[in-house]
Amino acid sequence: MDPTWLAVIGVISALGAISSLVVLARQHAPRASIIPDRVARRREPGRAIAH
């Protein structure tokens, strides 16, 4: 194979690996910060209705 094609395939595979790591990191990180906000928002209307 021509070294140019090897370089192109290497760059594409590296970008794919980086993008998959970013997707995995985004799946784990935001959930911890989003869930408490949603729980707090759900509890506030319940407290207002109960009083």
Phi and psi in degrees as GROMACS dihedral restraints (atoms count N, CA, C in turn):
[ dihedral_restraints ]
;  ai    aj    ak    al  type     phi  dphi    fc
    3     4     5     6     1   -72.3    20    10
    4     5     6     7     1   137.8    20    10
    6     7     8     9     1   -57.8    20    10
    7     8     9    10     1   -28.4    20    10
    9    10    11    12     1   -63.9    20    10
   10    11    12    13     1   -43.8    20    10
   12    13    14    15     1   -66.0    20    10
   13    14    15    16     1   -37.1    20    10
   15    16    17    18     1   -62.6    20    10
   16    17    18    19     1   -40.1    20    10
   18    19    20    21     1   -66.0    20    10
   19    20    21    22     1   -42.0    20    10
   21    22    23    24     1   -63.1    20    10
   22    23    24    25     1   -46.1    20    10
   24    25    26    27     1   -64.3    20    10
   25    26    27    28     1   -38.7    20    10
   27    28    29    30     1   -63.5    20    10
   28    29    30    31     1   -41.9    20    10
   30    31    32    33     1   -65.6    20    10
   31    32    33    34     1   -42.9    20    10
   33    34    35    36     1   -63.9    20    10
   34    35    36    37     1   -42.5    20    10
   36    37    38    39     1   -68.0    20    10
   37    38    39    40     1   -35.6    20    10
   39    40    41    42     1   -66.1    20    10
   40    41    42    43     1   -42.5    20    10
   42    43    44    45     1   -63.3    20    10
   43    44    45    46     1   -38.8    20    10
   45    46    47    48     1   -63.9    20    10
   46    47    48    49     1   -41.6    20    10
   48    49    50    51     1   -65.8    20    10
   49    50    51    52     1   -42.5    20    10
   51    52    53    54     1   -64.9    20    10
   52    53    54    55     1   -43.1    20    10
   54    55    56    57     1   -66.4    20    10
   55    56    57    58     1   -36.2    20    10
   57    58    59    60     1   -67.6    20    10
   58    59    60    61     1   -37.0    20    10
   60    61    62    63     1   -66.0    20    10
   61    62    63    64     1   -38.7    20    10
   63    64    65    66     1   -64.5    20    10
   64    65    66    67     1   -42.1    20    10
   66    67    68    69     1   -62.7    20    10
   67    68    69    70     1   -43.8    20    10
   69    70    71    72     1   -64.5    20    10
   70    71    72    73     1   -40.0    20    10
   72    73    74    75     1   -66.2    20    10
   73    74    75    76     1   -38.5    20    10
   75    76    77    78     1   -69.6    20    10
   76    77    78    79     1   -29.8    20    10
   78    79    80    81     1   -68.9    20    10
   79    80    81    82     1   -35.7    20    10
   81    82    83    84     1   -87.5    20    10
   82    83    84    85     1   -37.7    20    10
   84    85    86    87     1   -70.7    20    10
   85    86    87    88     1   -50.2    20    10
   87    88    89    90     1   -71.8    20    10
   88    89    90    91     1   -22.9    20    10
   90    91    92    93     1   -60.5    20    10
   91    92    93    94     1   -37.9    20    10
   93    94    95    96     1   -65.3    20    10
   94    95    96    97     1   -33.6    20    10
   96    97    98    99     1   -88.4    20    10
   97    98    99   100     1   -26.7    20    10
   99   100   101   102     1   -79.6    20    10
  100   101   102   103     1   -40.1    20    10
  102   103   104   105     1   -61.6    20    10
  103   104   105   106     1   -46.7    20    10
  105   106   107   108     1   -60.7    20    10
  106   107   108   109     1   -34.6    20    10
  108   109   110   111     1   -64.9    20    10
  109   110   111   112     1   -42.7    20    10
  111   112   113   114     1   -66.6    20    10
  112   113   114   115     1   -40.0    20    10
  114   115   116   117     1   -64.3    20    10
  115   116   117   118     1   -41.7    20    10
  117   118   119   120     1   -65.3    20    10
  118   119   120   121     1   -39.5    20    10
  120   121   122   123     1   -67.7    20    10
  121   122   123   124     1   -35.3    20    10
  123   124   125   126     1   -71.9    20    10
  124   125   126   127     1   -33.7    20    10
  126   127   128   129     1   -75.4    20    10
  127   128   129   130     1   -33.7    20    10
  129   130   131   132     1   -60.6    20    10
  130   131   132   133     1   -48.8    20    10
  132   133   134   135     1   -64.9    20    10
  133   134   135   136     1   -33.3    20    10
  135   136   137   138     1   -64.0    20    10
  136   137   138   139     1   -40.0    20    10
  138   139   140   141     1   -68.6    20    10
  139   140   141   142     1   -37.7    20    10
  141   142   143   144     1   -67.0    20    10
  142   143   144   145     1   -37.8    20    10
  144   145   146   147     1   -72.5    20    10
  145   146   147   148     1   -38.1    20    10
  147   148   149   150     1   -66.2    20    10
  148   149   150   151     1   -33.3    20    10
